């Protein structure tokens, strides 16, 4: 069943200021993040709109904006949206739910979602991928990240505040299968070891996936 989006939003509302202070410049400490985001920026350059789903305080949107991408951010937490808007006045941010996107079909050129699925069950991940596939334009690019593994970690304290939240890890074969089932193609999973003293010590993955330009149609027989 997974965690409710209200529970996730409540957690991040409670730590929004501390989260923004801790993670606002995190990409500069992670060289492969920078390389991957630069590659994404070249793939979507000149196309719009581009969205950062699960944007938090806007660090990923900021990085891509500085690379010349016209980007907006979406997050469940209204308090994180407030922080993002204060920190990045030249970027638009919106409260929203990846599991129920309020965008028209094939209306978005590119989606980036750094660790946006870490609180989802496998069923919720599948739903999120289907929603992102729906809103992407043909040929649109989807880049996201996750923690690699098969465990769930319950967290009762985060950034000095009491919380009640689970972090999920996923196998790469499960992620690839979900993307294929959603209709994505050209799926590329790039794994890396954690950066010591910079982040939680879990193995990470970046994933590029593309919505086909032409949809396959089922054969019919007379």
C-alpha positions as CSV (number, residue, x, y, z in Angstrom):
1,X,0.0,0.0,0.0
2,X,2.8,2.4,0.8
3,X,3.0,5.6,2.8
4,X,0.4,8.2,2.3
5,X,1.4,11.4,0.5
6,X,0.0,13.3,3.5
7,X,2.5,11.6,5.8
8,X,5.3,12.4,3.4
9,X,4.3,16.0,3.2
10,X,3.9,16.3,6.9
11,X,7.5,15.0,7.5
12,X,9.0,17.5,5.1
13,X,6.9,20.4,6.3
14,X,8.3,19.8,9.7
15,X,12.0,20.0,8.6
16,X,11.7,22.4,5.6
17,X,14.0,25.1,6.9
18,X,16.6,22.7,8.1
19,X,16.4,20.6,4.9
20,X,16.9,23.7,2.7
21,X,20.0,24.7,4.7
22,X,21.5,21.2,4.6
23,X,20.8,20.3,0.9
24,X,20.6,23.6,-1.0
25,X,24.1,23.2,-2.5
26,X,24.5,19.4,-2.4
27,X,25.2,18.9,-6.1
28,X,28.5,20.8,-5.9
29,X,29.7,18.1,-3.5
30,X,28.8,15.2,-5.8
31,X,30.8,15.3,-9.1
32,X,28.7,12.6,-10.8
33,X,25.5,14.5,-10.0
34,X,27.0,17.4,-11.9
35,X,28.0,15.3,-14.9
36,X,24.6,13.6,-15.1
37,X,22.7,16.9,-14.8
38,X,24.8,18.5,-17.5
39,X,24.0,15.6,-19.8
40,X,20.3,15.9,-19.1
41,X,20.5,19.7,-19.8
42,X,22.0,19.0,-23.2
43,X,19.2,16.5,-24.0
44,X,16.4,18.9,-23.1
45,X,18.1,22.2,-24.1
46,X,15.7,24.4,-26.1
47,X,12.7,22.3,-25.2
48,X,10.0,23.2,-22.8
49,X,8.5,22.9,-20.4
50,X,10.9,21.0,-18.1
51,X,9.9,20.1,-14.6
52,X,11.8,19.0,-11.4
53,X,9.4,16.6,-9.6
54,X,10.1,16.2,-5.9
55,X,12.1,19.4,-6.1
56,X,12.5,20.0,-2.4
57,X,14.2,23.4,-1.8
58,X,15.0,23.7,-5.5
59,X,18.7,22.7,-5.6
60,X,18.3,20.5,-8.8
61,X,16.1,23.1,-10.5
62,X,18.7,25.8,-9.7
63,X,21.5,23.7,-11.1
64,X,19.7,23.2,-14.3
65,X,18.5,26.8,-14.6
66,X,22.1,27.9,-14.4
67,X,22.8,25.5,-17.3
68,X,20.3,27.3,-19.4
69,X,17.2,25.2,-18.9
70,X,13.8,26.8,-18.4
71,X,12.6,24.7,-15.5
72,X,9.9,24.7,-12.8
73,X,9.6,22.6,-9.6
74,X,6.9,20.5,-8.0
75,X,6.8,19.0,-4.5
76,X,4.3,17.6,-2.0
77,X,5.5,19.8,0.8
78,X,4.1,23.3,0.8
79,X,6.8,24.4,3.3
80,X,9.6,23.2,1.0
81,X,7.9,25.0,-1.8
82,X,8.0,28.2,0.3
83,X,11.7,27.6,0.9
84,X,12.4,27.0,-2.7
85,X,10.5,30.2,-3.7
86,X,12.4,32.3,-1.2
87,X,15.8,30.9,-2.3
88,X,15.2,30.9,-6.0
89,X,13.1,33.9,-6.9
90,X,13.6,33.4,-10.7
91,X,12.1,29.8,-10.7
92,X,8.4,28.9,-10.4
93,X,7.5,26.2,-7.9
94,X,4.2,24.4,-7.4
95,X,2.7,22.1,-4.8
96,X,1.7,18.8,-6.5
97,X,1.7,15.0,-6.3
98,X,3.7,12.8,-8.7
99,X,1.1,10.0,-8.2
100,X,-1.7,12.2,-9.5
101,X,-0.1,14.8,-11.8
102,X,-2.3,17.8,-12.8
103,X,-0.8,18.1,-16.2
104,X,-2.3,17.3,-19.6
105,X,-1.2,14.3,-21.6
106,X,2.1,14.8,-23.5
107,X,2.5,18.3,-22.2
108,X,6.1,18.2,-20.7
109,X,9.4,18.0,-22.6
110,X,11.6,16.7,-19.8
111,X,11.3,15.5,-16.1
112,X,14.1,15.3,-13.5
113,X,13.3,13.6,-10.2
114,X,16.2,13.2,-7.8
115,X,15.3,10.7,-5.0
116,X,11.6,11.6,-5.5
117,X,10.5,7.9,-5.2
118,X,12.4,7.1,-2.0
119,X,9.3,7.1,0.2
120,X,7.2,5.0,-2.3
121,X,6.2,1.4,-2.2
122,X,6.8,-0.7,-5.4
123,X,3.1,-0.1,-6.4
124,X,3.5,3.6,-5.9
125,X,6.7,3.6,-8.0
126,X,4.8,1.9,-10.8
127,X,2.0,4.5,-10.6
128,X,4.5,7.4,-10.6
129,X,6.2,6.0,-13.7
130,X,2.9,5.6,-15.5
131,X,1.9,9.2,-14.6
132,X,5.3,10.6,-15.8
133,X,5.0,8.7,-19.0
134,X,1.5,10.1,-19.6
135,X,2.6,13.7,-19.2
136,X,5.8,13.5,-21.2
137,X,5.9,14.5,-24.8
138,X,7.0,11.9,-27.4
139,X,10.7,11.9,-27.3
140,X,10.7,13.4,-23.8
141,X,13.5,12.6,-21.4
142,X,13.0,11.3,-17.8
143,X,16.0,11.4,-15.4
144,X,15.7,10.1,-11.8
145,X,17.7,8.7,-8.9
146,X,17.2,6.2,-6.1
147,X,19.0,4.1,-3.5
148,X,19.9,0.6,-4.6
149,X,19.0,-2.3,-2.4
150,X,16.1,-4.3,-1.1
151,X,15.5,-2.8,2.4
152,X,13.3,-0.3,4.0
153,X,14.7,2.0,6.7
154,X,12.3,3.6,9.3
155,X,13.4,7.0,10.5
156,X,12.1,8.5,13.7
157,X,14.4,11.5,13.8
158,X,15.5,13.7,10.9
159,X,17.5,17.0,11.0
160,X,16.8,17.3,14.7
161,X,13.0,16.8,14.5
162,X,10.9,13.8,15.4
163,X,9.4,12.2,12.3
164,X,7.7,9.0,11.2
165,X,8.8,8.1,7.7
166,X,10.2,5.1,5.8
167,X,13.0,5.2,3.1
168,X,12.8,2.6,0.4
169,X,15.6,1.0,-1.6
170,X,15.0,-0.7,-5.0
171,X,16.7,-3.3,-7.1
172,X,17.7,-2.0,-10.5
173,X,16.1,-4.9,-12.3
174,X,12.7,-3.9,-10.7
175,X,13.2,-0.3,-11.8
176,X,14.0,-1.2,-15.3
177,X,11.1,-3.6,-15.5
178,X,8.7,-0.9,-14.2
179,X,9.9,1.6,-16.8
180,X,9.5,-0.9,-19.6
181,X,6.0,-1.8,-18.5
182,X,5.1,1.9,-18.4
183,X,6.2,2.3,-22.0
184,X,9.7,3.8,-21.7
185,X,12.6,2.9,-24.0
186,X,16.3,3.6,-24.1
187,X,16.6,2.9,-20.4
188,X,20.1,3.4,-19.0
189,X,20.9,2.7,-15.3
190,X,24.2,4.2,-14.0
191,X,25.2,3.0,-10.6
192,X,27.8,4.6,-8.2
193,X,29.2,4.1,-4.8
194,X,28.3,6.8,-2.1
195,X,30.6,9.8,-1.5
196,X,32.2,9.4,1.9
197,X,31.3,12.0,4.5
198,X,28.9,13.7,2.0
199,X,25.8,11.6,2.0
200,X,24.1,8.5,3.5
201,X,26.4,5.6,2.6
202,X,24.1,3.7,0.2
203,X,24.8,2.7,-3.4
204,X,23.0,5.1,-5.8
205,X,21.6,4.9,-9.3
206,X,20.9,7.5,-12.0
207,X,18.4,6.5,-14.7
208,X,17.8,8.0,-18.1
209,X,14.6,6.9,-19.9
210,X,12.8,8.2,-23.0
211,X,9.2,8.2,-24.2
212,X,9.1,6.8,-27.7
213,X,8.4,9.2,-30.5
214,X,6.1,6.7,-32.1
215,X,3.8,4.4,-30.1
216,X,3.6,0.8,-31.0
217,X,0.1,-0.3,-32.0
218,X,-1.3,-3.8,-31.5
219,X,-1.7,-6.0,-34.6
220,X,-5.2,-6.9,-35.7
221,X,-6.2,-9.9,-37.8
222,X,-9.1,-10.2,-40.1
